[in-house]
Amino acid sequence: MIGGQGEDSCGKSGTDKTPQERKRRGGSSAARGKRSLARKSTAMSEAVQLMYLISMSLD
């Protein structure tokens, strides 16, 4: 069965990952904070762009 339940787009279930592969995005609290800040910054940038586009369409 292609793309069955619990499989990713490559047809793998993802259960054959080692503990190191599953925990790959751990790191120090500083590294986690930087990733969190990067996500927030991207979301804020997208929100500002959307507000700009809306305001331009109202003119």
N, CA, C and O atoms as a GROMACS GRO file, in nm:
protein
  236
    1MET      N    1   0.085  -0.118   0.000
    1MET     CA    2   0.000   0.000   0.000
    1MET      C    3   0.089   0.124   0.000
    1MET      O    4   0.178   0.135   0.084
    2ILE      N    5   0.068   0.215  -0.090
    2ILE     CA    6   0.150   0.335  -0.102
    2ILE      C    7   0.088   0.447  -0.019
    2ILE      O    8  -0.031   0.474  -0.031
    3GLY      N    9   0.171   0.512   0.065
    3GLY     CA   10   0.123   0.625   0.145
    3GLY      C   11   0.018   0.584   0.247
    3GLY      O   12  -0.074   0.661   0.274
    4GLY      N   13   0.031   0.467   0.303
    4GLY     CA   14  -0.066   0.419   0.401
    4GLY      C   15  -0.059   0.496   0.530
    4GLY      O   16   0.025   0.584   0.547
    5GLN      N   17  -0.146   0.461   0.621
    5GLN     CA   18  -0.153   0.531   0.748
    5GLN      C   19  -0.021   0.517   0.824
    5GLN      O   20   0.036   0.408   0.832
    6GLY      N   21   0.026   0.627   0.880
    6GLY     CA   22   0.149   0.625   0.957
    6GLY      C   23   0.274   0.630   0.873
    6GLY      O   24   0.384   0.613   0.926
    7GLU      N   25   0.261   0.652   0.744
    7GLU     CA   26   0.378   0.658   0.658
    7GLU      C   27   0.398   0.800   0.608
    7GLU      O   28   0.303   0.876   0.593
    8ASP      N   29   0.524   0.836   0.584
    8ASP     CA   30   0.551   0.966   0.526
    8ASP      C   31   0.545   0.954   0.374
    8ASP      O   32   0.507   0.850   0.322
    9SER      N   33   0.581   1.062   0.304
    9SER     CA   34   0.569   1.064   0.159
    9SER      C   35   0.662   0.964   0.091
    9SER      O   36   0.640   0.929  -0.025
   10CYS      N   37   0.763   0.917   0.160
   10CYS     CA   38   0.854   0.820   0.102
   10CYS      C   39   0.809   0.677   0.131
   10CYS      O   40   0.873   0.582   0.086
   11GLY      N   41   0.699   0.662   0.205
   11GLY     CA   42   0.649   0.529   0.238
   11GLY      C   43   0.714   0.468   0.360
   11GLY      O   44   0.695   0.350   0.387
   12LYS      N   45   0.790   0.548   0.434
   12LYS     CA   46   0.854   0.496   0.554
   12LYS      C   47   0.773   0.539   0.675
   12LYS      O   48   0.714   0.647   0.677
   13SER      N   49   0.770   0.454   0.776
   13SER     CA   50   0.689   0.484   0.893
   13SER      C   51   0.759   0.580   0.988
   13SER      O   52   0.692   0.645   1.069
   14GLY      N   53   0.890   0.589   0.981
   14GLY     CA   54   0.963   0.678   1.070
   14GLY      C   55   0.993   0.616   1.205
   14GLY      O   56   1.054   0.680   1.291
   15THR      N   57   0.952   0.491   1.225
   15THR     CA   58   0.976   0.425   1.354
   15THR      C   59   1.114   0.364   1.360
   15THR      O   60   1.155   0.317   1.466
   16ASP      N   61   1.188   0.363   1.249
   16ASP     CA   62   1.320   0.302   1.248
   16ASP      C   63   1.430   0.403   1.279
   16ASP      O   64   1.547   0.377   1.253
   17LYS      N   65   1.392   0.517   1.334
   17LYS     CA   66   1.493   0.619   1.368
   17LYS      C   67   1.560   0.584   1.500
   17LYS      O   68   1.499   0.528   1.591
   18THR      N   69   1.687   0.618   1.508
   18THR     CA   70   1.760   0.596   1.631
   18THR      C   71   1.724   0.706   1.730
   18THR      O   72   1.674   0.811   1.690
   19PRO      N   73   1.747   0.684   1.858
   19PRO     CA   74   1.718   0.790   1.957
   19PRO      C   75   1.791   0.920   1.926
   19PRO      O   76   1.738   1.028   1.952
   20GLN      N   77   1.912   0.912   1.871
   20GLN     CA   78   1.986   1.033   1.836
   20GLN      C   79   1.915   1.109   1.725
   20GLN      O   80   1.911   1.232   1.727
   21GLU      N   81   1.859   1.037   1.628
   21GLU     CA   82   1.789   1.104   1.518
   21GLU      C   83   1.660   1.168   1.568
   21GLU      O   84   1.623   1.276   1.522
   22ARG      N   85   1.592   1.104   1.661
   22ARG     CA   86   1.469   1.160   1.713
   22ARG      C   87   1.495   1.285   1.796
   22ARG      O   88   1.413   1.377   1.798
   23LYS      N   89   1.609   1.289   1.864
   23LYS     CA   90   1.640   1.400   1.955
   23LYS      C   91   1.731   1.503   1.888
   23LYS      O   92   1.792   1.585   1.957
   24ARG      N   93   1.741   1.499   1.758
   24ARG     CA   94   1.836   1.583   1.683
   24ARG      C   95   1.819   1.731   1.714
   24ARG      O   96   1.919   1.802   1.718
   25ARG      N   97   1.698   1.780   1.736
   25ARG     CA   98   1.675   1.922   1.755
   25ARG      C   99   1.680   1.964   1.902
   25ARG      O  100   1.623   2.066   1.938
   26GLY      N  101   1.745   1.886   1.986
   26GLY     CA  102   1.755   1.921   2.127
   26GLY      C  103   1.845   2.041   2.147
   26GLY      O  104   1.802   2.154   2.130
   27GLY      N  105   1.969   2.017   2.183
   27GLY     CA  106   2.066   2.124   2.197
   27GLY      C  107   2.051   2.200   2.327
   27GLY      O  108   1.970   2.165   2.413
   28SER      N  109   2.131   2.303   2.340
   28SER     CA  110   2.130   2.383   2.461
   28SER      C  111   2.006   2.471   2.467
   28SER      O  112   1.936   2.488   2.367
   29SER      N  113   1.979   2.527   2.583
   29SER     CA  114   1.863   2.615   2.594
   29SER      C  115   1.882   2.740   2.510
   29SER      O  116   1.785   2.797   2.460
   30ALA      N  117   2.008   2.784   2.494
   30ALA     CA  118   2.035   2.901   2.410
   30ALA      C  119   2.000   2.871   2.264
   30ALA      O  120   1.943   2.955   2.195
   31ALA      N  121   2.036   2.750   2.217
   31ALA     CA  122   2.006   2.713   2.079
   31ALA      C  123   1.855   2.701   2.060
   31ALA      O  124   1.802   2.745   1.957
   32ARG      N  125   1.786   2.643   2.158
   32ARG     CA  126   1.640   2.632   2.147
   32ARG      C  127   1.577   2.770   2.146
   32ARG      O  128   1.481   2.794   2.073
   33GLY      N  129   1.631   2.862   2.226
   33GLY     CA  130   1.579   2.998   2.230
   33GLY      C  131   1.597   3.070   2.098
   33GLY      O  132   1.509   3.145   2.055
   34LYS      N  133   1.712   3.049   2.034
   34LYS     CA  134   1.737   3.112   1.904
   34LYS      C  135   1.641   3.060   1.799
   34LYS      O  136   1.591   3.137   1.717
   35ARG      N  137   1.614   2.928   1.802
   35ARG     CA  138   1.519   2.873   1.705
   35ARG      C  139   1.380   2.929   1.730
   35ARG      O  140   1.307   2.960   1.636
   36SER      N  141   1.342   2.941   1.858
   36SER     CA  142   1.211   2.996   1.892
   36SER      C  143   1.200   3.140   1.846
   36SER      O  144   1.098   3.181   1.791
   37LEU      N  145   1.305   3.218   1.867
   37LEU     CA  146   1.306   3.358   1.826
   37LEU      C  147   1.299   3.369   1.674
   37LEU      O  148   1.230   3.456   1.621
   38ALA      N  149   1.368   3.280   1.603
   38ALA     CA  150   1.364   3.282   1.457
   38ALA      C  151   1.223   3.254   1.406
   38ALA      O  152   1.178   3.316   1.310
   39ARG      N  153   1.153   3.159   1.471
   39ARG     CA  154   1.015   3.130   1.430
   39ARG      C  155   0.925   3.249   1.456
   39ARG      O  156   0.840   3.282   1.372
   40LYS      N  157   0.943   3.314   1.572
   40LYS     CA  158   0.860   3.431   1.605
   40LYS      C  159   0.888   3.545   1.509
   40LYS      O  160   0.796   3.615   1.465
   41SER      N  161   1.015   3.565   1.476
   41SER     CA  162   1.054   3.671   1.384
   41SER      C  163   0.993   3.648   1.246
   41SER      O  164   0.944   3.742   1.183
   42THR      N  165   0.996   3.525   1.200
   42THR     CA  166   0.938   3.492   1.069
   42THR      C  167   0.788   3.516   1.071
   42THR      O  168   0.732   3.571   0.976
   43ALA      N  169   0.722   3.475   1.178
   43ALA     CA  170   0.577   3.494   1.189
   43ALA      C  171   0.543   3.642   1.191
   43ALA      O  172   0.445   3.685   1.129
   44MET      N  173   0.622   3.722   1.262
   44MET     CA  174   0.596   3.865   1.269
   44MET      C  175   0.617   3.929   1.132
   44MET      O  176   0.538   4.014   1.090
   45SER      N  177   0.722   3.889   1.062
   45SER     CA  178   0.749   3.942   0.930
   45SER      C  179   0.635   3.910   0.834
   45SER      O  180   0.592   3.996   0.756
   46GLU      N  181   0.585   3.787   0.839
   46GLU     CA  182   0.474   3.749   0.753
   46GLU      C  183   0.348   3.828   0.787
   46GLU      O  184   0.273   3.867   0.697
   47ALA      N  185   0.324   3.852   0.915
   47ALA     CA  186   0.207   3.929   0.957
   47ALA      C  187   0.216   4.073   0.908
   47ALA      O  188   0.116   4.129   0.861
   48VAL      N  189   0.334   4.133   0.917
   48VAL     CA  190   0.352   4.271   0.871
   48VAL      C  191   0.331   4.278   0.720
   48VAL      O  192   0.266   4.370   0.671
   49GLN      N  193   0.386   4.182   0.646
   49GLN     CA  194   0.367   4.182   0.500
   49GLN      C  195   0.219   4.169   0.465
   49GLN      O  196   0.171   4.236   0.373
   50LEU      N  197   0.147   4.084   0.537
   50LEU     CA  198   0.005   4.066   0.510
   50LEU      C  199  -0.072   4.194   0.539
   50LEU      O  200  -0.160   4.233   0.462
   51MET      N  201  -0.041   4.260   0.651
   51MET     CA  202  -0.109   4.386   0.685
   51MET      C  203  -0.080   4.491   0.579
   51MET      O  204  -0.168   4.569   0.543
   52TYR      N  205   0.042   4.494   0.530
   52TYR     CA  206   0.079   4.591   0.426
   52TYR      C  207  -0.002   4.565   0.298
   52TYR      O  208  -0.055   4.658   0.238
   53LEU      N  209  -0.010   4.439   0.258
   53LEU     CA  210  -0.085   4.405   0.137
   53LEU      C  211  -0.233   4.442   0.152
   53LEU      O  212  -0.296   4.491   0.058
   54ILE      N  213  -0.288   4.417   0.270
   54ILE     CA  214  -0.429   4.451   0.293
   54ILE      C  215  -0.449   4.602   0.287
   54ILE      O  216  -0.545   4.650   0.227
   55SER      N  217  -0.358   4.676   0.349
   55SER     CA  218  -0.373   4.822   0.350
   55SER      C  219  -0.358   4.878   0.207
   55SER      O  220  -0.424   4.976   0.172
   56MET      N  221  -0.272   4.818   0.127
   56MET     CA  222  -0.254   4.864  -0.011
   56MET      C  223  -0.381   4.835  -0.094
   56MET      O  224  -0.415   4.912  -0.184
   57SER      N  225  -0.448   4.726  -0.064
   57SER     CA  226  -0.567   4.692  -0.142
   57SER      C  227  -0.686   4.779  -0.103
   57SER      O  228  -0.783   4.787  -0.179
   58LEU      N  229  -0.681   4.843   0.014
   58LEU     CA  230  -0.790   4.930   0.058
   58LEU      C  231  -0.783   5.067  -0.007
   58LEU      O  232  -0.883   5.139  -0.012
   59ASP      N  233  -0.667   5.104  -0.056
   59ASP     CA  234  -0.649   5.237  -0.119
   59ASP      C  235  -0.717   5.248  -0.252
   59ASP      O  236  -0.710   5.354  -0.316
   0.00000   0.00000   0.00000
